[in-house]
Amino acid sequence: MAGLAAVSADELAALEIFKGCRADALVPLATQLRPLEAAAGKVLMRQGERAESFLLLNSGKVEITHTDGEGVPTVLELAAPLVVGEIALLRDMPRTATVVATEPLTGWVGGHSAFATMLDVPGVTDTMVRTARQRLAAFITPIPIQLRDDSWLYLRPVLPGDSERATDGTIEFSDETLYRRFQTPHTPSKSLMTYLFEVDYKDHFVWVMTEGREGPVVADARFVRDENDPTVAEVAFIVGDDYQGRGIGSFLMSALAVAARGDGVRRFTARVLADNLAMRKILERFGAQWEREDLGIVTTTIDVPPLRELSISKVLYREIHAMARQVMRAVG
């Protein structure tokens, strides 16, 4: 590390985690960091060890491996810029994964004091908590779901990479399907896709269904809490054209109800095209009564259905509830 220059506030301001932050707000943090260089193969952190520091990586790539209680590893490959080691510090617990450099990397190291200073930077805590939840969600084992035609798909929380999985062309979402979901003839923009797939799992929660454990994504369903009343959330879902008519929408509605009710949401609202009969039919099973909002648009409010009104078993209910709870309460 000898000879490396100290980090400047301007360098920190260029990192994604500090997007929108003024450089002068990062000066206190910059003074508490020390430079880092690591060769490929260097172990930066080990799962289970006590957390004393975090890393801000400026260049290079790392492999993050989490081994569950049964000894099954899950591996993620991530590229700089990124923060590493923040989860254990946020949760005040041992490391949740082993981190190894897969190519030469540079960055900075900070201890507990630097971490506390970083959390004081406006907006950083929310960004870090959202990112930490997303990373922990990647370590979750998807739940296999048997559909009414006896085919199998997998249920899990959304991950940031699902934006690409949903738009890579292998699963067709026709213009009509997209129009009914987004109520616009335009293809969703990149910024909208980021909003849809990079969520906090608390105020914005999303389930996806995949064809195989690794994807592609064939359907998603979400609820977004009302900013003024956290017991109310708007719901929406979309199913790939070739997967419609197989009960996926109905199942995802049940999975949303499990996740929402388990975290204090008591009422669902929906705003749909009047001719979106598939979604209307699903919501009507739970008592939806429609009101006209605008030309071709109807809205409804329903109570979040309890287990007895859902067409899933108690065993599956518990699995879905546990998975949702794991990501919602993963950090603080």
C-alpha positions as CSV (number, residue, x, y, z in Angstrom):
1,M,0.0,0.0,0.0
2,A,3.0,2.3,0.3
3,G,3.1,5.2,-2.2
4,L,-0.7,5.2,-2.8
5,A,-2.4,8.6,-2.6
6,A,-5.0,9.2,-0.1
7,V,-8.6,9.2,-1.4
8,S,-10.1,12.6,-2.3
9,A,-13.7,13.6,-1.7
10,D,-14.1,14.1,-5.5
11,E,-13.0,10.5,-6.1
12,L,-15.6,9.3,-3.6
13,A,-18.3,11.5,-5.2
14,A,-17.7,9.7,-8.5
15,L,-18.8,6.3,-7.0
16,E,-22.4,5.1,-7.6
17,I,-23.2,4.8,-3.9
18,F,-22.6,8.5,-3.5
19,K,-24.4,9.6,-6.6
20,G,-26.0,13.0,-6.0
21,C,-23.8,13.8,-3.0
22,R,-21.8,17.0,-2.8
23,A,-18.0,16.4,-2.6
24,D,-17.7,18.6,0.5
25,A,-20.2,16.3,2.3
26,L,-17.7,13.4,1.7
27,V,-14.6,15.1,3.2
28,P,-15.1,13.6,6.7
29,L,-15.3,10.1,5.2
30,A,-12.3,10.6,2.9
31,T,-10.1,11.4,5.9
32,Q,-11.0,8.1,7.6
33,L,-10.3,5.7,4.6
34,R,-7.0,4.1,3.7
35,P,-6.1,2.8,0.2
36,L,-6.4,-0.8,-0.8
37,E,-4.8,-2.9,-3.5
38,A,-5.3,-6.6,-3.9
39,A,-4.1,-9.2,-6.4
40,A,-6.4,-11.8,-8.1
41,G,-7.0,-14.6,-5.6
42,K,-6.7,-12.5,-2.5
43,V,-9.2,-13.4,0.2
44,L,-10.7,-10.1,1.4
45,M,-13.2,-11.5,3.9
46,R,-14.3,-14.9,5.2
47,Q,-17.8,-15.9,6.1
48,G,-18.3,-16.2,9.8
49,E,-15.4,-14.0,10.9
50,R,-15.9,-10.9,13.0
51,A,-16.6,-7.8,10.9
52,E,-14.2,-4.9,11.6
53,S,-14.2,-3.1,8.3
54,F,-15.8,-2.5,4.9
55,L,-14.4,-1.9,1.4
56,L,-15.1,0.7,-1.2
57,L,-13.9,-0.9,-4.4
58,N,-13.0,1.4,-7.3
59,S,-11.8,-1.1,-9.9
60,G,-11.7,-4.9,-10.3
61,K,-14.0,-7.8,-9.6
62,V,-14.8,-10.0,-6.7
63,E,-16.5,-13.4,-6.1
64,I,-18.8,-13.5,-3.2
65,T,-19.7,-16.9,-1.8
66,H,-22.4,-17.6,0.8
67,T,-22.6,-21.1,2.2
68,D,-25.9,-22.0,3.8
69,G,-26.6,-24.1,6.9
70,E,-26.6,-27.3,4.8
71,G,-23.2,-26.5,3.2
72,V,-24.6,-25.5,-0.2
73,P,-22.7,-22.5,-1.6
74,T,-24.2,-19.6,-3.6
75,V,-21.8,-17.6,-5.7
76,L,-22.1,-14.0,-7.0
77,E,-19.6,-12.2,-9.3
78,L,-19.6,-8.5,-8.9
79,A,-17.6,-5.7,-10.5
80,A,-16.5,-2.4,-9.1
81,P,-17.6,0.2,-8.2
82,L,-19.3,-1.3,-5.1
83,V,-19.3,-1.6,-1.4
84,V,-18.3,-4.9,0.2
85,G,-18.6,-5.9,3.9
86,E,-21.4,-3.5,4.7
87,I,-24.0,-6.2,5.5
88,A,-22.2,-7.5,8.6
89,L,-21.6,-4.0,9.9
90,L,-25.3,-3.0,9.3
91,R,-26.5,-6.1,11.1
92,D,-23.8,-6.1,13.7
93,M,-23.0,-9.8,13.1
94,P,-20.3,-12.0,11.6
95,R,-19.5,-11.9,7.9
96,T,-22.3,-13.4,5.8
97,A,-20.1,-14.4,2.9
98,T,-16.5,-15.0,1.8
99,V,-15.1,-12.4,-0.7
100,V,-12.2,-13.1,-3.0
101,A,-10.7,-10.9,-5.7
102,T,-11.0,-12.4,-9.1
103,E,-8.8,-9.8,-10.8
104,P,-6.5,-7.1,-9.5
105,L,-8.5,-4.4,-7.7
106,T,-8.1,-1.1,-6.1
107,G,-10.2,0.8,-3.6
108,W,-10.3,1.9,0.1
109,V,-10.8,0.4,3.5
110,G,-12.8,1.9,6.4
111,G,-13.4,0.8,9.9
112,H,-16.4,1.2,12.3
113,S,-15.8,5.0,12.6
114,A,-15.7,5.5,8.9
115,F,-18.8,3.4,8.5
116,A,-20.7,5.5,10.9
117,T,-19.5,8.6,9.1
118,M,-20.6,7.2,5.8
119,L,-24.1,6.4,7.1
120,D,-24.4,10.1,8.1
121,V,-24.0,11.2,4.4
122,P,-27.5,12.1,3.2
123,G,-29.2,9.3,1.2
124,V,-26.4,6.8,1.7
125,T,-28.1,4.7,4.4
126,D,-31.2,4.1,2.2
127,T,-29.0,3.2,-0.8
128,M,-26.9,0.9,1.3
129,V,-29.8,-0.9,2.9
130,R,-31.5,-1.5,-0.4
131,T,-28.3,-2.8,-1.9
132,A,-27.7,-5.1,1.1
133,R,-31.2,-6.5,0.9
134,Q,-30.7,-7.2,-2.8
135,R,-27.4,-9.0,-2.2
136,L,-28.9,-11.1,0.6
137,A,-31.9,-11.9,-1.7
138,A,-29.4,-13.4,-4.2
139,F,-28.5,-16.1,-1.6
140,I,-32.1,-17.3,-1.3
141,T,-33.0,-20.7,-2.7
142,P,-36.0,-20.4,-5.1
143,I,-39.2,-22.2,-4.2
144,P,-40.4,-24.7,-6.9
145,I,-44.1,-24.2,-7.8
146,Q,-46.2,-26.7,-9.6
147,L,-48.8,-25.1,-11.8
148,R,-52.2,-26.4,-12.6
149,D,-51.0,-27.9,-15.9
150,D,-48.4,-29.9,-13.8
151,S,-45.5,-27.8,-15.2
152,W,-43.0,-26.3,-12.7
153,L,-41.7,-22.7,-12.3
154,Y,-39.7,-21.1,-9.4
155,L,-40.6,-18.3,-7.1
156,R,-38.1,-15.9,-5.5
157,P,-37.7,-12.2,-4.8
158,V,-36.6,-10.0,-7.6
159,L,-32.9,-9.3,-8.1
160,P,-31.3,-6.3,-10.0
161,G,-30.1,-8.5,-12.8
162,D,-33.7,-9.6,-13.5
163,S,-34.1,-6.4,-15.6
164,E,-31.8,-8.0,-18.2
165,R,-33.4,-11.4,-17.7
166,A,-36.8,-10.0,-18.5
167,T,-35.7,-8.1,-21.6
168,D,-33.2,-10.5,-23.2
169,G,-35.8,-11.6,-25.8
170,T,-36.1,-15.2,-24.7
171,I,-39.5,-14.6,-23.1
172,E,-42.1,-12.7,-25.2
173,F,-44.1,-9.8,-23.6
174,S,-46.2,-8.7,-26.6
175,D,-47.2,-5.0,-27.2
176,E,-50.7,-5.8,-25.9
177,T,-49.3,-7.4,-22.7
178,L,-47.0,-4.5,-22.1
179,Y,-49.8,-2.0,-22.8
180,R,-52.1,-3.7,-20.3
181,R,-49.4,-3.7,-17.6
182,F,-48.0,-0.2,-18.1
183,Q,-51.0,1.5,-19.7
184,T,-48.8,3.0,-22.4
185,P,-47.9,1.8,-25.9
186,H,-44.3,2.6,-25.3
187,T,-41.7,0.0,-24.3
188,P,-40.6,0.6,-20.7
189,S,-37.6,2.9,-20.4
190,K,-34.3,1.9,-18.8
191,S,-35.0,4.1,-15.8
192,L,-38.4,2.5,-15.4
193,M,-36.9,-1.0,-15.6
194,T,-34.3,0.0,-12.9
195,Y,-37.2,1.2,-10.7
196,L,-39.1,-2.1,-11.3
197,F,-36.2,-4.5,-10.6
198,E,-34.0,-2.7,-8.1
199,V,-36.3,-2.5,-5.1
200,D,-36.0,-2.2,-1.3
201,Y,-38.2,-5.2,-0.5
202,K,-39.9,-3.1,2.2
203,D,-41.9,-0.3,0.5
204,H,-41.5,-1.9,-2.9
205,F,-41.6,-5.7,-2.9
206,V,-41.5,-7.9,-6.0
207,W,-41.8,-11.6,-6.6
208,V,-40.6,-13.2,-9.9
209,M,-41.4,-16.5,-11.4
210,T,-38.6,-18.1,-13.4
211,E,-38.3,-21.0,-15.9
212,G,-35.6,-22.9,-14.1
213,R,-33.6,-21.8,-11.0
214,E,-31.4,-19.5,-13.1
215,G,-34.2,-17.9,-15.2
216,P,-35.3,-16.5,-17.4
217,V,-38.0,-14.4,-15.7
218,V,-41.5,-15.2,-17.1
219,A,-43.6,-13.2,-14.7
220,D,-43.5,-10.7,-11.9
221,A,-45.8,-9.3,-9.3
222,R,-45.3,-6.3,-7.0
223,F,-46.8,-4.2,-4.3
224,V,-45.8,-0.5,-3.7
225,R,-46.8,1.0,-0.4
226,D,-48.7,4.3,-0.2
227,E,-46.3,7.0,0.9
228,N,-48.9,8.4,3.3
229,D,-50.3,5.1,4.7
230,P,-47.9,2.1,4.9
231,T,-50.9,-0.3,5.5
232,V,-52.0,0.4,1.9
233,A,-50.2,-0.8,-1.2
234,E,-50.8,-0.8,-4.9
235,V,-50.5,-4.2,-6.7
236,A,-49.6,-5.1,-10.3
237,F,-48.3,-8.1,-12.2
238,I,-47.3,-9.1,-15.7
239,V,-47.0,-12.6,-17.2
240,G,-45.2,-13.6,-20.4
241,D,-47.5,-14.3,-23.4
242,D,-46.7,-18.0,-23.6
243,Y,-47.3,-18.5,-19.9
244,Q,-50.7,-16.9,-19.6
245,G,-53.7,-19.0,-18.8
246,R,-51.7,-21.4,-16.5
247,G,-52.7,-19.9,-13.2
248,I,-49.5,-17.8,-12.7
249,G,-51.3,-14.6,-12.1
250,S,-53.6,-16.1,-9.4
251,F,-50.7,-17.7,-7.7
252,L,-48.6,-14.5,-7.7
253,M,-51.6,-12.7,-6.2
254,S,-51.6,-15.2,-3.3
255,A,-47.8,-14.8,-2.9
256,L,-48.2,-11.0,-2.8
257,A,-50.8,-11.4,-0.1
258,V,-48.6,-13.6,2.0
259,A,-45.7,-11.1,1.8
260,A,-47.8,-8.0,2.3
261,R,-49.9,-9.3,5.2
262,G,-46.8,-10.5,7.0
263,D,-45.4,-7.0,7.0
264,G,-48.4,-4.9,7.9
265,V,-50.1,-4.2,4.6
266,R,-53.9,-4.5,5.1
267,R,-55.4,-3.2,1.9
268,F,-54.5,-3.5,-1.8
269,T,-55.3,-1.0,-4.5
270,A,-55.1,-1.5,-8.2
271,R,-55.4,0.7,-11.2
272,V,-55.9,-1.3,-14.5
273,L,-57.2,-0.9,-18.0
274,A,-60.9,-1.6,-18.1
275,D,-60.4,-4.3,-20.7
276,N,-57.7,-6.1,-18.7
277,L,-60.1,-8.9,-17.9
278,A,-57.5,-11.3,-16.6
279,M,-56.3,-9.1,-13.8
280,R,-59.8,-7.9,-13.0
281,K,-61.0,-11.5,-12.7
282,I,-58.2,-12.3,-10.3
283,L,-58.9,-9.3,-8.0
284,E,-62.7,-10.0,-8.2
285,R,-62.1,-13.3,-6.5
286,F,-61.1,-11.3,-3.5
287,G,-64.0,-8.9,-3.6
288,A,-62.9,-6.2,-6.0
289,Q,-65.5,-3.7,-7.0
290,W,-64.4,-1.3,-9.8
291,E,-64.7,2.4,-10.1
292,R,-64.0,4.4,-13.3
293,E,-61.1,6.7,-12.9
294,D,-60.5,7.9,-16.4
295,L,-61.4,6.8,-19.9
296,G,-60.6,3.1,-20.1
297,I,-59.1,3.0,-16.5
298,V,-60.7,1.4,-13.5
299,T,-59.6,1.2,-9.9
300,T,-60.4,-0.8,-6.8
301,T,-59.5,-1.3,-3.2
302,I,-59.6,-4.7,-1.4
303,D,-58.6,-6.2,1.9
304,V,-55.4,-8.2,1.7
305,P,-56.7,-11.8,1.8
306,P,-55.9,-14.1,4.7
307,L,-54.6,-17.6,4.3
308,R,-58.1,-19.2,4.3
309,E,-59.0,-17.3,1.1
310,L,-55.8,-18.3,-0.7
311,S,-55.5,-21.3,-3.0
312,I,-52.2,-22.5,-1.5
313,S,-51.4,-25.0,1.2
314,K,-50.3,-24.1,4.7
315,V,-46.8,-25.6,4.0
316,L,-46.4,-23.4,0.9
317,Y,-47.8,-20.4,2.8
318,R,-45.1,-20.9,5.5
319,E,-42.3,-21.2,2.9
320,I,-43.4,-18.0,1.1
321,H,-43.9,-16.1,4.3
322,A,-40.4,-17.1,5.6
323,M,-38.8,-16.1,2.3
324,A,-40.5,-12.7,2.2
325,R,-39.6,-12.1,5.8
326,Q,-36.0,-13.0,5.2
327,V,-35.5,-10.2,2.7
328,M,-37.8,-7.7,4.2
329,R,-36.0,-7.9,7.6
330,A,-32.6,-8.7,6.3
331,V,-31.2,-5.4,7.4
332,G,-32.4,-3.7,10.5
